[in-house]
């Protein structure tokens, strides 16, 4: 962060560009073209832990996911999904 040095430059499963947010030591990736949402663990290598497709809503996947009180919110067009991601 302080240096602006690139840490990862990965072609994530053929995906294009999108949004990345960082929370609780993990990266949450949202591909704008395919609508794939993924959880990645930062480290020496780029490691996608889990991913799934957002298949509801319409148009491009341009919104930024948001986390509030242990809930991940993802909007796609007029659709909004909420995922409970709180540690149990």
N, CA, C and O atoms as a printed pandas DataFrame, in Angstrom:
     atom_number atom_name residue_name chain_id  residue_number  x_coord  y_coord  z_coord
0              1         N          UNK        A               1    0.832   -1.177    0.000
1              2        CA          UNK        A               1    0.000    0.000    0.000
2              3         C          UNK        A               1    0.880    1.243    0.000
3              4         O          UNK        A               1    0.648    2.179   -0.766
4              5         N          UNK        A               2    1.865    1.246    0.843
5              6        CA          UNK        A               2    2.717    2.434    0.975
6              7         C          UNK        A               2    3.591    2.680   -0.258
7              8         O          UNK        A               2    3.897    3.828   -0.578
8              9         N          UNK        A               3    3.992    1.610   -0.949
9             10        CA          UNK        A               3    4.915    1.754   -2.070
10            11         C          UNK        A               3    4.235    1.760   -3.430
11            12         O          UNK        A               3    4.812    2.248   -4.402
12            13         N          UNK        A               4    3.017    1.227   -3.518
13            14        CA          UNK        A               4    2.332    1.109   -4.803
14            15         C          UNK        A               4    2.835   -0.063   -5.622
15            16         O          UNK        A               4    2.486   -0.204   -6.794
16            17         N          UNK        A               5    3.660   -0.910   -5.004
17            18        CA          UNK        A               5    4.218   -2.072   -5.689
18            19         C          UNK        A               5    3.113   -3.077   -6.032
19            20         O          UNK        A               5    2.251   -3.365   -5.201
20            21         N          UNK        A               6    3.142   -3.611   -7.266
21            22        CA          UNK        A               6    2.208   -4.645   -7.674
22            23         C          UNK        A               6    2.586   -5.957   -6.996
23            24         O          UNK        A               6    3.725   -6.409   -7.106
24            25         N          UNK        A               7    1.642   -6.561   -6.301
25            26        CA          UNK        A               7    1.893   -7.817   -5.601
26            27         C          UNK        A               7    1.372   -8.993   -6.428
27            28         O          UNK        A               7    2.033  -10.027   -6.521
28            29         N          UNK        A               8    0.197   -8.838   -7.026
29            30        CA          UNK        A               8   -0.402   -9.887   -7.850
30            31         C          UNK        A               8   -0.727   -9.334   -9.221
31            32         O          UNK        A               8   -1.223   -8.215   -9.350
32            33         N          UNK        A               9   -0.451  -10.112  -10.227
33            34        CA          UNK        A               9   -0.887   -9.815  -11.584
34            35         C          UNK        A               9   -1.267  -11.157  -12.186
35            36         O          UNK        A               9   -0.492  -11.767  -12.922
36            37         N          UNK        A              10   -2.471  -11.604  -11.861
37            38        CA          UNK        A              10   -2.911  -12.943  -12.213
38            39         C          UNK        A              10   -4.076  -12.915  -13.187
39            40         O          UNK        A              10   -4.922  -12.023  -13.120
40            41         N          UNK        A              11   -4.126  -13.880  -14.087
41            42        CA          UNK        A              11   -5.281  -14.103  -14.933
42            43         C          UNK        A              11   -6.153  -15.120  -14.201
43            44         O          UNK        A              11   -5.937  -16.328  -14.301
44            45         N          UNK        A              12   -7.118  -14.623  -13.480
45            46        CA          UNK        A              12   -7.947  -15.441  -12.604
46            47         C          UNK        A              12   -8.957  -16.245  -13.415
47            48         O          UNK        A              12  -10.015  -15.734  -13.782
48            49         N          UNK        A              13   -8.627  -17.508  -13.695
49            50        CA          UNK        A              13   -9.495  -18.453  -14.403
50            51         C          UNK        A              13  -10.070  -17.851  -15.677
51            52         O          UNK        A              13  -11.231  -18.095  -16.004
52            53         N          UNK        A              14   -9.271  -17.066  -16.402
53            54        CA          UNK        A              14   -9.740  -16.487  -17.645
54            55         C          UNK        A              14  -10.688  -15.323  -17.470
55            56         O          UNK        A              14  -11.262  -14.844  -18.448
56            57         N          UNK        A              15  -10.866  -14.858  -16.245
57            58        CA          UNK        A              15  -11.772  -13.747  -15.988
58            59         C          UNK        A              15  -11.121  -12.438  -16.424
59            60         O          UNK        A              15   -9.905  -12.362  -16.603
60            61         N          UNK        A              16  -11.930  -11.436  -16.589
61            62        CA          UNK        A              16  -11.439  -10.125  -17.002
62            63         C          UNK        A              16  -11.139   -9.252  -15.810
63            64         O          UNK        A              16  -10.386   -9.625  -14.910
64            65         N          UNK        A              17  -11.743   -8.083  -15.823
65            66        CA          UNK        A              17  -11.518   -7.145  -14.733
66            67         C          UNK        A              17  -12.768   -7.066  -13.870
67            68         O          UNK        A              17  -13.814   -7.618  -14.212
68            69         N          UNK        A              18  -12.641   -6.380  -12.765
69            70        CA          UNK        A              18  -13.782   -6.254  -11.872
70            71         C          UNK        A              18  -13.402   -5.508  -10.614
71            72         O          UNK        A              18  -12.520   -4.649  -10.621
72            73         N          UNK        A              19  -14.074   -5.846   -9.541
73            74        CA          UNK        A              19  -13.927   -5.152   -8.270
74            75         C          UNK        A              19  -13.261   -6.082   -7.263
75            76         O          UNK        A              19  -13.551   -7.277   -7.219
76            77         N          UNK        A              20  -12.372   -5.524   -6.462
77            78        CA          UNK        A              20  -11.761   -6.262   -5.360
78            79         C          UNK        A              20  -11.940   -5.451   -4.089
79            80         O          UNK        A              20  -11.621   -4.263   -4.043
80            81         N          UNK        A              21  -12.455   -6.109   -3.058
81            82        CA          UNK        A              21  -12.502   -5.485   -1.743
82            83         C          UNK        A              21  -11.727   -6.383   -0.788
83            84         O          UNK        A              21  -11.517   -7.562   -1.072
84            85         N          UNK        A              22  -11.312   -5.838    0.322
85            86        CA          UNK        A              22  -10.492   -6.561    1.285
86            87         C          UNK        A              22  -11.147   -6.471    2.649
87            88         O          UNK        A              22  -11.463   -5.381    3.127
88            89         N          UNK        A              23  -11.352   -7.632    3.280
89            90        CA          UNK        A              23  -11.964   -7.646    4.605
90            91         C          UNK        A              23  -11.503   -8.877    5.369
91            92         O          UNK        A              23  -11.389   -9.966    4.805
92            93         N          UNK        A              24  -11.244   -8.699    6.634
93            94        CA          UNK        A              24  -10.896   -9.802    7.523
94            95         C          UNK        A              24   -9.758  -10.660    6.970
95            96         O          UNK        A              24   -9.762  -11.881    7.120
96            97         N          UNK        A              25   -8.795  -10.014    6.337
97            98        CA          UNK        A              25   -7.631  -10.718    5.830
98            99         C          UNK        A              25   -7.859  -11.488    4.546
99           100         O          UNK        A              25   -7.011  -12.292    4.157
100          101         N          UNK        A              26   -8.984  -11.265    3.873
101          102        CA          UNK        A              26   -9.298  -11.962    2.620
102          103         C          UNK        A              26   -9.675  -10.940    1.550
103          104         O          UNK        A              26  -10.130   -9.837    1.855
104          105         N          UNK        A              27   -9.475  -11.332    0.286
105          106        CA          UNK        A              27   -9.909  -10.522   -0.840
106          107         C          UNK        A              27  -11.218  -11.094   -1.373
107          108         O          UNK        A              27  -11.357  -12.308   -1.518
108          109         N          UNK        A              28  -12.163  -10.230   -1.659
109          110        CA          UNK        A              28  -13.407  -10.631   -2.295
110          111         C          UNK        A              28  -13.385  -10.032   -3.688
111          112         O          UNK        A              28  -13.287   -8.815   -3.847
112          113         N          UNK        A              29  -13.476  -10.887   -4.695
113          114        CA          UNK        A              29  -13.355  -10.494   -6.096
114          115         C          UNK        A              29  -14.715  -10.638   -6.770
115          116         O          UNK        A              29  -15.434  -11.604   -6.515
116          117         N          UNK        A              30  -15.070   -9.689   -7.622
117          118        CA          UNK        A              30  -16.339   -9.723   -8.340
118          119         C          UNK        A              30  -16.060   -9.370   -9.790
119          120         O          UNK        A              30  -15.801   -8.208  -10.105
120          121         N          UNK        A              31  -16.107  -10.357  -10.678
121          122        CA          UNK        A              31  -15.797  -10.163  -12.085
122          123         C          UNK        A              31  -16.946   -9.474  -12.801
123          124         O          UNK        A              31  -18.091   -9.915  -12.703
124          125         N          UNK        A              32  -16.653   -8.398  -13.521
125          126        CA          UNK        A              32  -17.715   -7.594  -14.143
126          127         C          UNK        A              32  -18.353   -8.275  -15.349
127          128         O          UNK        A              32  -19.494   -7.963  -15.690
128          129         N          UNK        A              33  -17.664   -9.175  -15.987
129          130        CA          UNK        A              33  -18.193   -9.812  -17.189
130          131         C          UNK        A              33  -18.970  -11.085  -16.874
131          132         O          UNK        A              33  -20.101  -11.250  -17.332
132          133         N          UNK        A              34  -18.382  -11.973  -16.109
133          134        CA          UNK        A              34  -19.013  -13.276  -15.848
134          135         C          UNK        A              34  -19.914  -13.269  -14.620
135          136         O          UNK        A              34  -20.789  -14.124  -14.487
136          137         N          UNK        A              35  -19.703  -12.305  -13.720
137          138        CA          UNK        A              35  -20.481  -12.281  -12.490
138          139         C          UNK        A              35  -19.996  -13.278  -11.462
139          140         O          UNK        A              35  -20.738  -13.626  -10.544
140          141         N          UNK        A              36  -18.766  -13.745  -11.596
141          142        CA          UNK        A              36  -18.200  -14.661  -10.612
142          143         C          UNK        A              36  -17.771  -13.881   -9.381
143          144         O          UNK        A              36  -17.081  -12.866   -9.482
144          145         N          UNK        A              37  -18.184  -14.362   -8.226
145          146        CA          UNK        A              37  -17.797  -13.794   -6.943
146          147         C          UNK        A              37  -16.863  -14.806   -6.293
147          148         O          UNK        A              37  -17.190  -15.991   -6.224
148          149         N          UNK        A              38  -15.717  -14.361   -5.822
149          150        CA          UNK        A              38  -14.743  -15.291   -5.266
150          151         C          UNK        A              38  -14.109  -14.748   -3.999
151          152         O          UNK        A              38  -14.048  -13.539   -3.776
152          153         N          UNK        A              39  -13.641  -15.667   -3.180
153          154        CA          UNK        A              39  -12.892  -15.358   -1.970
154          155         C          UNK        A              39  -11.465  -15.833   -2.208
155          156         O          UNK        A              39  -11.242  -17.000   -2.531
156          157         N          UNK        A              40  -10.507  -14.939   -2.050
157          158        CA          UNK        A              40   -9.105  -15.280   -2.258
158          159         C          UNK        A              40   -8.315  -14.989   -0.994
159          160         O          UNK        A              40   -8.573  -14.016   -0.284
160          161         N          UNK        A              41   -7.354  -15.852   -0.734
161          162        CA          UNK        A              41   -6.483  -15.700    0.428
162          163         C          UNK        A              41   -5.164  -15.089   -0.031
163          164         O          UNK        A              41   -4.435  -15.703   -0.810
164          165         N          UNK        A              42   -4.854  -13.891    0.441
165          166        CA          UNK        A              42   -3.592  -13.288    0.045
166          167         C          UNK        A              42   -2.414  -14.015    0.680
167          168         O          UNK        A              42   -2.514  -14.562    1.779
168          169         N          UNK        A              43   -1.330  -14.006   -0.018
169          170        CA          UNK        A              43   -0.116  -14.644    0.474
170          171         C          UNK        A              43    0.960  -14.527   -0.588
171          172         O          UNK        A              43    0.935  -13.609   -1.409
172          173         N          UNK        A              44    1.901  -15.452   -0.572
173          174        CA          UNK        A              44    2.972  -15.425   -1.568
174          175         C          UNK        A              44    2.447  -15.735   -2.963
175          176         O          UNK        A              44    3.034  -15.303   -3.955
176          177         N          UNK        A              45    1.343  -16.483   -3.051
177          178        CA          UNK        A              45    0.715  -16.796   -4.330
178          179         C          UNK        A              45   -0.752  -16.400   -4.276
179          180         O          UNK        A              45   -1.318  -16.212   -3.199
180          181         N          UNK        A              46   -1.359  -16.278   -5.446
181          182        CA          UNK        A              46   -2.770  -15.930   -5.557
182          183         C          UNK        A              46   -3.578  -17.213   -5.409
183          184         O          UNK        A              46   -3.475  -18.101   -6.256
184          185         N          UNK        A              47   -4.380  -17.331   -4.351
185          186        CA          UNK        A              47   -5.088  -18.574   -4.040
186          187         C          UNK        A              47   -6.579  -18.307   -3.877
187          188         O          UNK        A              47   -6.997  -17.729   -2.874
188          189         N          UNK        A              48   -7.396  -18.728   -4.865
189          190        CA          UNK        A              48   -8.844  -18.599   -4.763
190          191         C          UNK        A              48   -9.348  -19.758   -3.909
191          192         O          UNK        A              48   -9.175  -20.925   -4.263
192          193         N          UNK        A              49   -9.972  -19.427   -2.782
193          194        CA          UNK        A              49  -10.466  -20.411   -1.826
194          195         C          UNK        A              49  -11.815  -20.962   -2.270
195          196         O          UNK        A              49  -12.069  -22.161   -2.164
196          197         N          UNK        A              50  -12.685  -20.072   -2.773
197          198        CA          UNK        A              50  -14.036  -20.461   -3.140
198          199         C          UNK        A              50  -14.591  -19.450   -4.134
199          200         O          UNK        A              50  -14.210  -18.280   -4.117
200          201         N          UNK        A              51  -15.499  -19.910   -5.007
201          202        CA          UNK        A              51  -16.141  -18.977   -5.932
202          203         C          UNK        A              51  -17.492  -19.526   -6.362
203          204         O          UNK        A              51  -17.744  -20.729   -6.300
204          205         N          UNK        A              52  -18.358  -18.614   -6.802
205          206        CA          UNK        A              52  -19.645  -19.010   -7.365
206          207         C          UNK        A              52  -20.134  -17.913   -8.294
207          208         O          UNK        A              52  -19.634  -16.788   -8.269
208          209         N          UNK        A              53  -21.107  -18.254   -9.105
209          210        CA          UNK        A              53  -21.650  -17.357  -10.112
210          211         C          UNK        A              53  -22.864  -16.604   -9.579
211          212         O          UNK        A              53  -23.749  -17.205   -8.970
212          213         N          UNK        A              54  -22.913  -15.298   -9.803
213          214        CA          UNK        A              54  -24.107  -14.505   -9.518
214          215         C          UNK        A              54  -24.984  -14.621  -10.765
215          216         O          UNK        A              54  -24.662  -14.045  -11.804
216          217         N          UNK        A              55  -26.084  -15.358  -10.670
217          218        CA          UNK        A              55  -26.885  -15.638  -11.863
218          219         C          UNK        A              55  -28.268  -14.997  -11.836
219          220         O          UNK        A              55  -29.135  -15.376  -12.624
220          221         N          UNK        A              56  -28.486  -14.053  -10.965
221          222        CA          UNK        A              56  -29.743  -13.305  -10.924
222          223         C          UNK        A              56  -29.438  -11.874  -11.337
223          224         O          UNK        A              56  -28.273  -11.479  -11.382
224          225         N          UNK        A              57  -30.451  -11.103  -11.634
225          226        CA          UNK        A              57  -30.242   -9.712  -12.026
226          227         C          UNK        A              57  -29.964   -9.587  -13.515
227          228         O          UNK        A              57  -29.979  -10.577  -14.247
228          229         N          UNK        A              58  -29.712   -8.362  -13.954
229          230        CA          UNK        A              58  -29.507   -8.089  -15.375
230          231         C          UNK        A              58  -28.357   -7.122  -15.582
231          232         O          UNK        A              58  -27.933   -6.435  -14.652
232          233         N          UNK        A              59  -27.858   -7.073  -16.804
233          234        CA          UNK        A              59  -26.809   -6.160  -17.256
234          235         C          UNK        A              59  -25.441   -6.535  -16.680
235          236         O          UNK        A              59  -25.236   -7.657  -16.217
236          237         N          UNK        A              60  -24.513   -5.579  -16.716
237          238        CA          UNK        A              60  -23.145   -5.833  -16.269
238          239         C          UNK        A              60  -23.072   -5.947  -14.746
239          240         O          UNK        A              60  -23.953   -5.485  -14.021
240          241         N          UNK        A              61  -22.014   -6.564  -14.300
241          242        CA          UNK        A              61  -21.764   -6.736  -12.860
242          243         C          UNK        A              61  -20.805   -5.635  -12.421
243          244         O          UNK        A              61  -19.624   -5.892  -12.188
244          245         N          UNK        A              62  -21.311   -4.418  -12.309
245          246        CA          UNK        A              62  -20.451   -3.277  -12.039
246          247         C          UNK        A              62  -20.533   -2.771  -10.610
247          248         O          UNK        A              62  -19.735   -1.915  -10.229
248          249         N          UNK        A              63  -21.445   -3.255   -9.821
249          250        CA          UNK        A              63  -21.561   -2.719   -8.463
250          251         C          UNK        A              63  -20.428   -3.248   -7.582
251          252         O          UNK        A              63  -19.827   -4.282   -7.872
252          253         N          UNK        A              64  -20.157   -2.534   -6.527
253          254        CA          UNK        A              64  -19.142   -2.956   -5.566
254          255         C          UNK        A              64  -19.819   -3.726   -4.439
255          256         O          UNK        A              64  -20.749   -3.210   -3.819
256          257         N          UNK        A              65  -19.374   -4.949   -4.159
257          258        CA          UNK        A              65  -19.905   -5.647   -2.982
258          259         C          UNK        A              65  -19.609   -4.829   -1.728
259          260         O          UNK        A              65  -18.619   -4.100   -1.661
260          261         N          UNK        A              66  -20.482   -4.966   -0.745
261          262        CA          UNK        A              66  -20.350   -4.226    0.508
262          263         C          UNK        A              66  -20.542   -5.189    1.662
263          264         O          UNK        A              66  -21.392   -6.077    1.600
264          265         N          UNK        A              67  -19.756   -5.020    2.717
265          266        CA          UNK        A              67  -19.907   -5.828    3.925
266          267         C          UNK        A              67  -20.327   -4.916    5.063
267          268         O          UNK        A              67  -19.725   -3.868    5.297
268          269         N          UNK        A              68  -21.379   -5.338    5.770
269          270        CA          UNK        A              68  -21.851   -4.599    6.934
270          271         C          UNK        A              68  -22.393   -5.588    7.954
271          272         O          UNK        A              68  -23.249   -6.412    7.630
272          273         N          UNK        A              69  -21.903   -5.512    9.178
273          274        CA          UNK        A              69  -22.363   -6.362   10.281
274          275         C          UNK        A              69  -22.389   -7.848    9.913
275          276         O          UNK        A              69  -23.350   -8.550   10.228
276          277         N          UNK        A              70  -21.342   -8.323    9.252
277          278        CA          UNK        A              70  -21.234   -9.743    8.931
278          279         C          UNK        A              70  -22.079  -10.204    7.757
279          280         O          UNK        A              70  -22.263  -11.405    7.559
280          281         N          UNK        A              71  -22.597   -9.262    6.975
281          282        CA          UNK        A              71  -23.399   -9.608    5.798
282          283         C          UNK        A              71  -22.729   -9.014    4.558
283          284         O          UNK        A              71  -22.391   -7.831    4.532
284          285         N          UNK        A              72  -22.541   -9.844    3.538
285          286        CA          UNK        A              72  -22.000   -9.403    2.251
286          287         C          UNK        A              72  -23.180   -9.113    1.327
287          288         O          UNK        A              72  -23.997   -9.992    1.057
288          289         N          UNK        A              73  -23.260   -7.878    0.846
289          290        CA          UNK        A              73  -24.330   -7.470   -0.064
290          291         C          UNK        A              73  -23.763   -7.354   -1.476
291          292         O          UNK        A              73  -22.719   -6.738   -1.695
292          293         N          UNK        A              74  -24.479   -7.966   -2.439
293          294        CA          UNK        A              74  -24.068   -7.918   -3.837
294          295         C          UNK        A              74  -25.281   -7.517   -4.673
295          296         O          UNK        A              74  -26.316   -8.183   -4.640
296          297         N          UNK        A              75  -25.142   -6.425   -5.420
297          298        CA          UNK        A              75  -26.226   -5.969   -6.295
298          299         C          UNK        A              75  -25.871   -6.259   -7.739
299          300         O          UNK        A              75  -24.731   -6.070   -8.164
300          301         N          UNK        A              76  -26.867   -6.723   -8.492
301          302        CA          UNK        A              76  -26.718   -6.918   -9.935
302          303         C          UNK        A              76  -27.989   -6.415  -10.591
303          304         O          UNK        A              76  -29.028   -7.074  -10.540
304          305         N          UNK        A              77  -27.906   -5.249  -11.206
305          306        CA          UNK        A              77  -29.099   -4.625  -11.775
306          307         C          UNK        A              77  -30.074   -4.275  -10.658
307          308         O          UNK        A              77  -29.714   -3.578   -9.710
308          309         N          UNK        A              78  -31.300   -4.756  -10.769
309          310        CA          UNK        A              78  -32.323   -4.479   -9.767
310          311         C          UNK        A              78  -32.352   -5.531   -8.657
311          312         O          UNK        A              78  -33.148   -5.416   -7.724
312          313         N          UNK        A              79  -31.499   -6.553   -8.741
313          314        CA          UNK        A              79  -31.471   -7.619   -7.740
314          315         C          UNK        A              79  -30.420   -7.322   -6.671
315          316         O          UNK        A              79  -29.351   -6.794   -6.975
316          317         N          UNK        A              80  -30.727   -7.660   -5.429
317          318        CA          UNK        A              80  -29.790   -7.508   -4.328
318          319         C          UNK        A              80  -29.790   -8.801   -3.512
319          320         O          UNK        A              80  -30.844   -9.290   -3.105
320          321         N          UNK        A              81  -28.601   -9.343   -3.281
321          322        CA          UNK        A              81  -28.472  -10.565   -2.479
322          323         C          UNK        A              81  -27.678  -10.241   -1.221
323          324         O          UNK        A              81  -26.805   -9.373   -1.227
324          325         N          UNK        A              82  -27.993  -10.948   -0.147
325          326        CA          UNK        A              82  -27.304  -10.788    1.130
326          327         C          UNK        A              82  -26.809  -12.150    1.584
327          328         O          UNK        A              82  -27.582  -13.104    1.667
328          329         N          UNK        A              83  -25.523  -12.238    1.878
329          330        CA          UNK        A              83  -24.900  -13.489    2.312
330          331         C          UNK        A              83  -24.359  -13.307    3.724
331          332         O          UNK        A              83  -23.610  -12.367    3.988
332          333         N          UNK        A              84  -24.734  -14.196    4.622
333          334        CA          UNK        A              84  -24.242  -14.175    5.992
334          335         C          UNK        A              84  -22.811  -14.715    5.984
335          336         O          UNK        A              84  -22.602  -15.904    5.741
336          337         N          UNK        A              85  -21.844  -13.870    6.241
337          338        CA          UNK        A              85  -20.449  -14.305    6.238
338          339         C          UNK        A              85  -19.807  -14.136    7.623
339          340         O          UNK        A              85  -18.585  -14.192    7.758
340          341         N          UNK        A              86  -20.638  -13.930    8.638
341          342        CA          UNK        A              86  -20.125  -13.739    9.993
342          343         C          UNK        A              86  -19.505  -15.047   10.503
343          344         O          UNK        A              86  -20.001  -16.142   10.237
344          345         N          UNK        A              87  -18.428  -14.893   11.227
345          346        CA          UNK        A              87  -17.795  -16.051   11.855
346          347         C          UNK        A              87  -18.720  -16.594   12.923
347          348         O          UNK        A              87  -19.249  -15.842   13.741
348          349         N          UNK        A              88  -18.908  -17.863   12.915
349          350        CA          UNK        A              88  -19.790  -18.513   13.903
350          351         C          UNK        A              88  -18.960  -19.136   14.999
351          352         O          UNK        A              88  -19.508  -19.732   15.926
